[in-house]
């Protein structure tokens, strides 16, 4: 299990909304003024995430949130590897179907690759609610 400390910001029906309690290492860095990471971190706001919980909690409580690393690894492979495979497969299929003297063959290859890439992203988006979000839900493990 991958664990992270968080703060409860909202409570609703056996589900709590938490925000990460982890502080950035940029606070103590002397190069803070010229660092792009610090600039990006200051622009992006903290985001609340819904988490399943059976422990009675109050707003402001410090909790430990966990998610199974095997499911996270599978989701990462699905999100990064499948579109890349689809990109190359789309180009290979178009290359096999086109003749050597086909006009605009390079455009057909590129278009087929991009189309298969976009279709794979759409399929991942549709499958995400069925496969990943149903099983890889983070849970509150304990109150700190």
Secondary structure as the mmCIF struct_conf table of DSSP 4:
data_model
#
loop_
_struct_conf.conf_type_id
_struct_conf.id
_struct_conf.beg_label_comp_id
_struct_conf.beg_label_asym_id
_struct_conf.beg_label_seq_id
_struct_conf.end_label_comp_id
_struct_conf.end_label_asym_id
_struct_conf.end_label_seq_id
STRN STRN1 UNK A 2 UNK A 12
TURN_TY1_P TURN_TY1_P1 UNK A 13 UNK A 14
STRN STRN2 UNK A 15 UNK A 20
HELX_LH_PP_P HELX_LH_PP_P1 UNK A 22 UNK A 24
HELX_RH_3T_P HELX_RH_3T_P1 UNK A 25 UNK A 28
TURN_TY1_P TURN_TY1_P2 UNK A 30 UNK A 31
HELX_RH_3T_P HELX_RH_3T_P2 UNK A 32 UNK A 34
HELX_RH_AL_P HELX_RH_AL_P1 UNK A 36 UNK A 43
BEND BEND1 UNK A 44 UNK A 44
HELX_LH_PP_P HELX_LH_PP_P2 UNK A 45 UNK A 46
STRN STRN3 UNK A 49 UNK A 52
BEND BEND2 UNK A 55 UNK A 55
TURN_TY1_P TURN_TY1_P3 UNK A 59 UNK A 60
STRN STRN4 UNK A 62 UNK A 67
HELX_RH_AL_P HELX_RH_AL_P2 UNK A 69 UNK A 97
BEND BEND3 UNK A 98 UNK A 98
TURN_TY1_P TURN_TY1_P4 UNK A 100 UNK A 101
TURN_TY1_P TURN_TY1_P5 UNK A 103 UNK A 104
HELX_RH_AL_P HELX_RH_AL_P3 UNK A 105 UNK A 127
HELX_RH_PI_P HELX_RH_PI_P1 UNK A 128 UNK A 132
HELX_RH_AL_P HELX_RH_AL_P4 UNK A 133 UNK A 135
STRN STRN5 UNK A 139 UNK A 143
#
